[in-house]
């Protein structure tokens, strides 16, 4: 045998393929018997938070989740805070756009 080949096993592959001495069709890695867990409310879904109404609806979802115990209150409070800041940012952007439009109309 060539030098160095002694370190490789003759069978028992660990990558899911049949090893040298194993018949094909017997994978070394078993498939996962459990299905993936379902996403909780607000997790894994891309939310559209582009205006005040959408943010308000998301705040209501978080509030109701906290009220029934689906969302931990400390996590929910942080989410509500983040949503409040998003709402304020959208409000500032809207005011800036309106100010620019008024300046254009007035000819400034």
Secondary structure, 3 states (H helix, E strand, C coil): CCCCHHHCCCCCCCCCCCCCCCCCCCCCCCCCCCCCCCCCCCCCCCCCCCCHHHHHHHHHHHHHHHHHCCCCHHHHHHHHHHHHHHHHHHHHHHHHHHHHHHHHHHCC
